[in-house]
Amino acid sequence: MVFGKLFGGGKGKNGPVRWTSASFQDAWFRSLDPEWREVCRIIANDPNMEHQFKVALFDDLKSGDLDKFRTQLRATLPMLHPENQAKLKAINTSGTWATLDQLETRRFIPEKGEPWPEDALDLAKFALPYVDEDGGRRTLFYPLHFHGEGHLLTIAPTGAGKGQRFILPTLLKFEGPVVVLDPKGENYEQTAWWRSLFGQVFKFAPGQPDSDCYNPLDRVKSWDDARLVADLLIVPQSRDPFWDDSAKVLLSGLIYYVVSTRPPERRNMAEVQGLLAASKEEHDRMLEELKGSDDRRLRQAGNLIETQTDGLRTSITTTLHTQLEVWSSDKVSAITSTTTPGFTMEDILVTANDYAVASAKAGKWFGWQDKGDGQIERAASASVYLIVPPEEMKATITVLRVLLGQLLSEAIRVRKEITDRNAADKELNPRFMNYPIMFYLDEMPQLGYMGIIENAVAITRSYKIRMWLFTQDIAQLKEVYPKWESLVANCRCQIYFRPNDANTADHVAKRLGRKRDIWGNEDWVASPQQLMGTEFWDDCVIFQDGLSIRARMHTPLHEDPDHKEWAEENQAKYGKEPLRAPRAAPPAPPKEGSTGPTDNPPPPAPPDRAGQSSSGVQGETADLEDDPEYQAELAALQARMRARKESKASWEDDAGPPERPAGSSEPPRRPPTPPSFDE
């Protein structure tokens, strides 16, 4: 009986507490809201208050007369133990923070002995004040993780520690494929060496000699692909959509024209940008080629361009030429005229999925393994770092927009195909370990409005695509995305910390709501002033799955001595340099003065034949030896097949990663992982 345990059978002047119906009292107690049940527990278990005062208080509460109950409680509050007085003053009847029980129920914190899902991200810690048996006070910390479907949004000002507290720690632990917008290059410098154990590392960094190459036009196979590139290239400049739409029509036509008519070494954005500055004679010749093309789309583009007035066309081409000028710069054109083998989203996702499926079917551990004696079996989750210094972000914005947009668009298509193919595989356990791909988009609003990001956040939850968006404040997001509230709402996990502007602080305070204590007083759960002050300096506010969570942030990585020790130890063991793919050879330059598809390209450098031994095969492909497009495709295919062959050999190796013995409670041996940074 609940009340028997709560109130006991002690006697006072009024005798023992006698209830007319035990079942009624029990049901009444269970019907109370959690905060009022807590009030009952505190009063019933208090060692100082006389029994008759407890009886009077509960009679008032049972009658439903809260005003009378509050009056009596105020009068008798000094009788309670000081700790219980403080507890009663702190109890709120609405608008409260998430409790430990709620976090465990929603699986932010696992039950004892339950393993974490492999795709979990360690976000922060839940702080719980604790008093031990000896009266000692300390704080217990429970790690809070994000796992499963959905996207994340973090809003905090510059210098608050988004990278040190969230991006870097999760990059070191998450073993799935990632695409990282890395403005400062800090993420690459501190995590690429470790993530190269998870799989191939690609670094796209204009101006850096070791940059990988990515040619957006290599991924243009249709008019729709050309239209996507045009959408990404054009940052909306006008309130009148007519200008932007007209510019996209012209640019789509030029892109598709270059892909369809130019030789391989000239199918790049520098060629497109050059057409925007073409002379009248060159423009007229191109227009005639478009109108006379066998391709319906090219003919339509030619007709649409022809219908544009000279003034409009001149205005559009002049503006586009200025916006796209960066594609003709030496440091950008050098790495966007060809593509590093394997540097496509299709290769990245198919390779990762093939590895995961093969591991699942073979009963092997998913992930990299240190087999000892210097033997390392690397996994197949690629990491892509897009590095542009903040001071160059504005000038190269179109380059970043195209790369990110193409990678994301292709990820949506390929992940859907992979999901359907895996579902049809009857030999595959539907719950096999297969990481999502994560997009870390730091300083996301600086890219300008990107409809594909807005759409991806809304539709890709079930495609194993996870996006983590970062911005400085609500105003920055609102300026770029008119439907910013929808974008925020579609992010399952929203993290705010250290707001330094009133708009963001007000937004968070209103989301938290107001609380009403048991005395009937109302106040903010956390006021804007509190959120901007020192009280929340080390804490963040997380909104997820209907809960409002106050969490303690991790120590910044550069301040953590455990991380420094871990990094030094493992860099000495595995090296400081990441595993990189061989960079593709630059395309042969066109002949001086060549302008069209009929020009004969210069012969490429002789390809490396070290890997070929069959004279029959060489004879069959002799006519293709001087075809640069064929050689580029062949190099990419060879790189993929070598990677898959190495992976397959490691899966079938009898001395593969240690398997869990039958009947053993010992988990399989795993390689070292980064410390939790706050243990």
MOBELGI-V812213 format. One line per field, one symbol per residue. ss: DSSP state (~ for helix, > for strand, _ for the rest). psi: psi as a letter, one per 30 degrees, with the letter a starting at -180 (. if undefined). burial: # if it has 24 or more other ideal C-beta (glycine too) atoms within 12 Angstrom, else .. A space follows every 10 residues. Layout:
ss = ???
psi = ???
burial = ???
//
This chain:
ss = _~~~~~~___ __________ _~~~~~~~~~ ~__~~~~~~~ ~~~~______ ~~~~~~~~~~ ~~~__~~~~~ ~~~~~~~~~_ _~~~~~~~~~ _>_______~ ~~~~~_____ __________ >>>>>>>>>> >_____>>>> >>>>>>____ _>>>>_____ _~~~~~~~~~ ~~~____>>> >____~~~~~ ~~~~~_____ >>>>______ _____~~~~_ __~~~~~~~~ ~~~_______ ~~~~~~~~~~ ~~~~~~~~~~ ~__~~~__~~ ~~~~~____~ ~~~~~~~~~~ ~____~~~~~ ~~~~~~~__~ ~~~~~~~~~~ ~~~_~~~~_~ ~~~_______ ____~~~~~~ ~~~~~~~~~~ ~~______>> >>__>>>___ __>>>>___~ ~~____~~~~ ~~~~~~~~~~ ~~~~~~~~~~ ~~~~______ ______>>>> >__~~~~___ ~~~~~~~~~_ ~~~_>>>>>> >__~~~~~~~ ___~~~~~~_ __>>>>____ _~~~~~~~~~ ~~_>>>>___ _>>>___~~~ ~~_~~~__>> >>>>__>>>> >>____~~~_ ~~~~~~~~~~ ~~~~_____> __________ __________ __________ ____~~~~~~ _~~~___~~~ ~~~~~~~~~~ ~~~~~~~~~~ ~~________ __________ _________
psi = kefeeefagl kaegalkkkf jeeeeeeeef flleeeeeee eeeegkfekl eeeeeeefee eefgieeeee eeeeefeffl keeeeeeeff kkflhllkle eeeeeggekl lkfklkkfgk kjeakkkjkk jafggkklkk kkkklklall llkkjklkgf geeffeeeee efekglklkj jiefgeeeef feeeffffak kkjjjkfkfg klkjjeffgj fleeeeeeee eeejkkfkfj feeeeeeeee eeeeeeeeef fllefgilfe eeeeffglle eeeeeeeeee fglfkeeeee eeeeeefkle eeeeeeeeee eeegffffle feffggflkk kfileeeeee eeeeeeeeee efglkkllkj glhgkkjlag jlkkkjjkke fgeeegeeee eeeeeeeeee eeeeeeeeee eeefjffkkf gljjklkkjj ikheffflkj eeeeeeeffg egghkkkjkk leleeeeeee jeheeeeeef jekkkkkhkg keeeeeeeee eeallklffg kklkejleee efafegegll kkjkhgkjkk kkllkkeffj eeeeeeeeef eeeflfklkl lkkkkklkkl kkfkfaffkk klklkklkge fkfjfeeeef gefffgjeee eeeeeeeeee eeeeeeeeee efkfhakklk kkgkgklkkl lklklgfg.
burial = ..#..##... ......#.#. ....#...#. .#..##.### ####.#..#. #.######.# ##...#..## .##..##.## ...#..##.. ####.###.# ..#..#.##. .....#.### ########.. .......... ########.# #######..# ########## ########## ########## ########## ########.# ########## ..#.###### ######.... ...#.##### ########## ########## ######.#.. ..#..##.## #.#...###. ##.##..#.. ..#..##.## #.######.. ########## ########## ########## .#.####### .....##### ########.. .##.###### ########## #####..##. .#.....#.. .######### ########## ########.# ..######## ####.###.# #..#..##.# ########## #.###.#### ##..#.##.. ...###.#.. ##...#.### #####.#### #######..# ..#..##..# #..#...### #.##.###.# .....##... #..#..#... .......... .......##. ##.###.### ..##.###.# #.....#... .......... #.######.
//
